């Protein structure tokens, strides 16, 4: 059988310096379902739908990640308000990124305790165009 290409993403790694602090932030502040920690290792895993999020302290600089994660939410204004109340310091309020007909893409950006870039994203239906 010929190689058909890569499949769905199974796991994403985010480098952190303090796994305990990061678990508290991602689990308790952001509310992402915690899966497990690896005994004796600086590794923690979370359930982000069909993609597992792996937080860990890299063993060497070659494995340090510097990505950006965009979390989908059904209501960006509600998520922004709830996370702000939990102490998340957003870099900006939810704002329009792109409009395609009646559909709008909205985002709001923030960082985790290690200054990894994170964002909320939501699709809104433009009530002005939809009516």
SULQUI-V720310 format. One record per residue. N is the residue number from 0. RES is the residue in three letters. D_FIRST is the distance of its C-alpha to the first C-alpha in Angstrom with 2 decimals. Layout:
BEGIN
n=N res=RES d_first=D_FIRST
n=N res=RES d_first=D_FIRST
END
This chain:
BEGIN
n=0 res=UNK d_first=0.00
n=1 res=UNK d_first=3.82
n=2 res=UNK d_first=6.62
n=3 res=UNK d_first=8.57
n=4 res=UNK d_first=11.83
n=5 res=UNK d_first=14.27
n=6 res=UNK d_first=15.51
n=7 res=UNK d_first=19.12
n=8 res=UNK d_first=21.67
n=9 res=UNK d_first=22.49
n=10 res=UNK d_first=25.54
n=11 res=UNK d_first=27.98
n=12 res=UNK d_first=30.49
n=13 res=UNK d_first=34.06
n=14 res=UNK d_first=36.41
n=15 res=UNK d_first=39.76
n=16 res=UNK d_first=42.81
n=17 res=UNK d_first=44.16
n=18 res=UNK d_first=41.67
n=19 res=UNK d_first=44.50
n=20 res=UNK d_first=45.87
n=21 res=UNK d_first=42.47
n=22 res=UNK d_first=41.79
n=23 res=UNK d_first=45.16
n=24 res=UNK d_first=44.44
n=25 res=UNK d_first=40.95
n=26 res=UNK d_first=41.84
n=27 res=UNK d_first=45.55
n=28 res=UNK d_first=46.05
n=29 res=UNK d_first=42.82
n=30 res=UNK d_first=42.18
n=31 res=UNK d_first=38.48
n=32 res=UNK d_first=37.58
n=33 res=UNK d_first=37.59
n=34 res=UNK d_first=34.99
n=35 res=UNK d_first=35.94
n=36 res=UNK d_first=37.18
n=37 res=UNK d_first=35.98
n=38 res=UNK d_first=38.97
n=39 res=UNK d_first=40.48
n=40 res=UNK d_first=38.19
n=41 res=UNK d_first=38.75
n=42 res=UNK d_first=35.85
n=43 res=UNK d_first=36.03
n=44 res=UNK d_first=33.47
n=45 res=UNK d_first=33.95
n=46 res=UNK d_first=32.30
n=47 res=UNK d_first=31.72
n=48 res=UNK d_first=29.96
n=49 res=UNK d_first=26.23
n=50 res=UNK d_first=26.64
n=51 res=UNK d_first=28.42
n=52 res=UNK d_first=31.13
n=53 res=UNK d_first=31.79
n=54 res=UNK d_first=35.25
n=55 res=UNK d_first=36.00
n=56 res=UNK d_first=38.16
n=57 res=UNK d_first=35.98
n=58 res=UNK d_first=36.65
n=59 res=UNK d_first=36.71
n=60 res=UNK d_first=37.23
n=61 res=UNK d_first=33.74
n=62 res=UNK d_first=32.36
n=63 res=UNK d_first=34.97
n=64 res=UNK d_first=33.53
n=65 res=UNK d_first=35.37
n=66 res=UNK d_first=33.57
n=67 res=UNK d_first=34.98
n=68 res=UNK d_first=34.21
n=69 res=UNK d_first=35.04
n=70 res=UNK d_first=35.79
n=71 res=UNK d_first=35.89
n=72 res=UNK d_first=39.05
n=73 res=UNK d_first=40.34
n=74 res=UNK d_first=43.80
n=75 res=UNK d_first=44.10
n=76 res=UNK d_first=47.91
n=77 res=UNK d_first=48.04
n=78 res=UNK d_first=45.51
n=79 res=UNK d_first=47.43
n=80 res=UNK d_first=50.72
n=81 res=UNK d_first=49.51
n=82 res=UNK d_first=47.90
n=83 res=UNK d_first=50.95
n=84 res=UNK d_first=53.14
n=85 res=UNK d_first=51.05
n=86 res=UNK d_first=51.81
n=87 res=UNK d_first=48.81
n=88 res=UNK d_first=50.21
n=89 res=UNK d_first=48.43
n=90 res=UNK d_first=48.54
n=91 res=UNK d_first=49.16
n=92 res=UNK d_first=49.50
n=93 res=UNK d_first=46.85
n=94 res=UNK d_first=46.71
n=95 res=UNK d_first=45.04
n=96 res=UNK d_first=42.16
n=97 res=UNK d_first=40.99
n=98 res=UNK d_first=42.02
n=99 res=UNK d_first=39.85
n=100 res=UNK d_first=42.00
n=101 res=UNK d_first=43.18
n=102 res=UNK d_first=40.57
n=103 res=UNK d_first=41.54
n=104 res=UNK d_first=39.68
n=105 res=UNK d_first=42.07
n=106 res=UNK d_first=41.79
n=107 res=UNK d_first=44.01
n=108 res=UNK d_first=43.42
n=109 res=UNK d_first=44.44
n=110 res=UNK d_first=43.66
n=111 res=UNK d_first=43.18
n=112 res=UNK d_first=45.58
n=113 res=UNK d_first=43.69
n=114 res=UNK d_first=43.85
n=115 res=UNK d_first=40.14
n=116 res=UNK d_first=39.91
n=117 res=UNK d_first=39.17
n=118 res=UNK d_first=39.61
n=119 res=UNK d_first=40.07
n=120 res=UNK d_first=38.56
n=121 res=UNK d_first=39.21
n=122 res=UNK d_first=38.93
n=123 res=UNK d_first=42.33
n=124 res=UNK d_first=43.44
n=125 res=UNK d_first=46.26
n=126 res=UNK d_first=49.21
n=127 res=UNK d_first=51.09
n=128 res=UNK d_first=48.37
n=129 res=UNK d_first=47.32
n=130 res=UNK d_first=50.88
END
